[in-house]
């Protein structure tokens, strides 16, 4: 992975965290899989938010990829939480009210993740 791509990941995380902390919210898609993951991992919603806000370049897996459902791009990360590898898919979405920090997926990984920056 070249330095420009690494910098793009760092820049995304910096902007995502700024939006999330400024608005005091990460908009998590209310999928059953995302809700069930909190119970399976023994986390609260606040714990999940803390885990997302602690992501770094070393947790990067893939991206940016075009979002197939809506405008924008998706970034994929992974991290070990309570002994399980967790798949985390994030996006900065444009809305009429400005940018928002979205979490599309936060659940146990179905497949081993690749970490090109570890």
C-alpha positions, 0 to 999 in steps of 0.5 A: 500500500503506497503512502498516498493511500495510507494518507487517504485512510488517515484523512478519512479517519480524522474527518470521520472522528471530527464529524462524530465528536462534533455532532456527538453521534455516530449513525449506526444502521439499525440492522439486526446483525448490528444490534445482535453484535452488541450482545454477542460482544458484551458491548453497550452502544457507547462502547461500540462508539468508543471502539469506532473512535479508536480505529487507526491506520493499522485497523484498515482493511479496504477502501474507498469503495463506491457505495452500491446503495447510495452516493459516496464511498465506504471504508472497511476496518477490522479489530479484535474486540473481546477476543473476536474479530469485528468487521466495521464498515464506515461512511461519511454521508452527505445530508441536507443538514451536512455531513454525518458519520455513519456505521453501516456494519459492526459485527463479528467478521464472517471471514478473516480480514486483511490488514495491509498496514499492520 
